[in-house]
Each structure stands twice: as C-alpha cells, then as structure tokens.
Amino acid sequence: MFCGAFYSLTGGLLFLFPGFFFHAVAPIGPYNRHYAVDLGSFLLPLGVFLIAAAWKLEWSQPVTGLAAFGSFLHLLSHLRDASLSSRAIAADLFFMVIAGLLFVVFWTCGRQES
C-alpha cells in the first residue's frame, strides 16, 4: 500500500507538475519536461495498480513483481551514475538490499502457496 501511494504521488507530480518535481524534489541533470511527463505516465498507473493489488489478492504477485523489477532496474541506473556522490551510492545500496530482501520474501511466499 505504501509503495502504491509513493508511486502514485511521484507519478502524479511528474505527470501533472513536472517543473515543480524537478526543481523541488529531484533537481538532477538537465530538466526535460517530456521525459518527466513520460515517467509520470508510467509511475502513476503502477502506483494505482499497487494500491488495487492490496485488495485484489490475485493481482498482488504480478503487480508487485513488476514494480520490484522496475525498481531494481531504477536502482541499477543509480549505481551506474554513483560516481557523482558517495552519499548517494550508500543510500542506493541500502535501498537495493531492501528491494532484494522484499523480492526474496515475495518469491518465497509465492512458491509456498503453489
């Protein structure tokens, strides 16, 4: 539920207010309105589906798996760019470990249900 709300809020800000998001939340690299709105157009529905998956249990594994895979790829992109900041790489590694642990928990729970 928390991840769904986070993705929905982030996606909504990127889609509806890309300039605000860039300047107030993540002023990284050159601003590109088109790319920001594109990202928001994917994160917003992903967040909505994560929230829906909290009530529709048959959706929970595929939707959570999709979100986990996308989040993992996002973290890999941060690690690739980590030479910019040692503080950023520490945070990214922390979140990558958390994402990995969650993936293992969901994968293990899914296999036990089968």
N, C-alpha and C positions, 0 to 999 in steps of 0.2 A: 504494500500500500504506500509506504514512504517513497520507494523508488518511483512508483507511478506518479505520485504528486510532484516529486522532484523533476521528472522528465516532462510532465505536463506544464509545470511552471516555466521551466527553462525553454521548452519548445514554444510556449505561448509568447514569452518575451522575445525570443529570436524571430518568430514569425510576425508578430504584431508591432514590436518596438525594437528592431534590430540595432538602431543607433544607440538607444539607451543601454541595451545589453552590452554592446561593445565598449562604450565609454564608462559605464558604471560597474559592470560585472567582470568583463574579461577583455581588457584593452591589450590584446596580444596581436602583434603583427599589424600589417596594414588593414584598414577597415574595408570590407567588401560586402555591401548590402545584399547583393544577390546570393552569395554563399551563406550568409547568416540566415536569410529567409528560407533558403533550401534546407538547411539543417533543422530549422524550426518546424518545417513541414513534415519532417520525419520524426522528430522527437515528440512533438505534441500528440500524434496518434499513438505512438508507442506508449507514452505515459497513460493515455486514456485506456488502452488495452491492458496495461498492467493493473490499473485500478479495477477494470472489469473482471480480470482474471482472479481477483481476490474473492469474487462472488461466484464465478463460473469455474468450478474446480477443474473441469476437463480442459480448460484453456491455460491453466496455471503453468504446466510444464513447457509447452511450446512457446508461450509468450515470454515466460521468464528466461527460457533458454536463448531465445532471440535477443532479448535485452542484455543478457550476460555476455553473449558472443559479441554484440556490438560494443558493449562497454569495454570488453577485453581489447578489441581492436583499437578503440579510442585510447586506452592506456598505453598500448604499444606505440601509437603515434607520439604520445607524450614522452615516452622513454627515448624514442629516436631523436627527439628535439631536446633532450635533457641537458645537453652541453651548455645550454643557456643559463642554468641555475642549479646549484647543488641542493638548495632547499626544495625546489620543485621536484627533483628526482626522488628525494626522500619521501615526499607526500605521494608521488605516483607509485613508488614501490609498495608503500603501505596499502594503498587502495587496490593495487594489483593482488597483493596477498589476500586481502579481504574478499575480493571478487573470486579469486581461485578457491578459497575455502567455501564460499557460498555455492560455487559451481559443484564442488565435490559433494557437499551436503545434498543439494538438489538431485544430483545424478545418483547418489547412493539411495536416497529415499525413493526415487522413481523406479530403481531396479528392484527394491524390496516389495513394491506394490504389484509388480508384474507376476 
